[in-house]
Amino acid sequence: MTTPPDLLRLGDRHFTSRLFLGTGKYRDFTVMREALIASGTELVTVAIRRVELRSPGHDGLLDALDLDRYALLPNTAGCRTAQEAVRVAKLARAATGVTWVKLEVIPDAKYLLPDPVGTLHAAQQLVDDGFTVLPYVQPDGVLARALEAAGCAAVMPLASPIGSGRGVRTAELIRTVLDGAAVPVVVDAGLGVPSDAAQALELGADAVLLNTAIAEARDPVAMARAFALGVQAGRLAWQAGRMAERDAANPSSPPVGAVRLPDAELPA
């Protein structure tokens, strides 16, 4: 019997890969393209505002991407208010024809933490305007439910601060987002190594999105391949169901039926 593919439904699309990637920080477009291929990703995100401003490393980025291979997810990185984010999302739609947007509203320049109120307000406006909205948020179950009610296609809680590489530092809070989630949960930001991605999927997340961990690796292409394997392992582990944790040791071999040997004689 053939096992059906484990597809992720996101908005009106289906994906076989649960690893989504950013496109910034690579030393050149050749390395970026090779890393994207090695990862097996099917969805890439681009900071439209930075492309628009021709920031270093972004000039020509859209031309460097094979948009027949990848679904494009414009993002509103660099926007500090809901109003800015809505405006940039509309500019992205006009420039690319893409109605998907990764919504980022980040007024905090030091820790780059998203604004929950501004994100919700922007999400409501963009959904009403026909966008498929994937909001980047702090891990908060109450906020996640509000974003779902607003019509967002997914919720994207951070694992740790953007670009920190500190891994999944918010696991217990991510659980509040996962508990009762009605849309896919994509853990985004702060992942550093493939085991972090595996941990996120083991928690029950539907996918992960990352950039810096691959782009700043010594060998980005090899790291992209490693993350693909980490995501696959985490997903399979979650489907398999982990063993229960115990406070005390538990022998691998049951004591029932074991042959009991006589006590050895002690030497004189």
Secondary structure, DSSP 8 states (H G I E B T S, - for coil): -------EEETTEEES--EEEE--S-SSHHHHHHHHHHHT-SEEEEEHHHHHTT-TTTTTHHHHS-TTTSEEEEE-TT--SHHHHHHHHHHHHHHH---EEEE-----TTT----HHHHHHHHHHHHHTT-EEEEEE-S-HHHHHHHHHHT-S-BEEBSSSTT-------HHHHHHHHTT-SS-BEEES---SHHHHHHHHHHT-SEEEESHHHHTSSSHHHHHHHHHHHHHHHHHHHHH------SS---SS-STT-----------
